[in-house]
Amino acid sequence: MKLVYGACFYQDQESGAYAVVVPDLPGCTTGGYDLAGALEMAVDAASGWVLNELEDGKDIPLATSIEKVELDPDMGAGFVAPIVLDMDS
């Protein structure tokens, strides 16, 4: 099963590191020292979040369409990008 969620990426202007939030998955946050690392960590964190829900017999949230994912203004400037979770692997 492949799932696509919108992830919000916020870059720290001093360090260049990124914070990542997946709004459809409550509490799913991560980060990375650079964009490539942040993308990798976002997929890993979201996959783990979904896997935990499935193992607990819970339904996973439906994904909000990318165009409707909203950035948190308190986090500063950022962008939304899709992440793809391959739950079969």
Secondary structure, 3 states (H helix, E strand, C coil): CEEEEEEEEEECCCCCCEEEECCCCCCCEEEECCHHHHHHHHHHHHHHHHHHHHHCCCCCCCCCCHHHCCCCHHHCCEEEEEEEEECCC
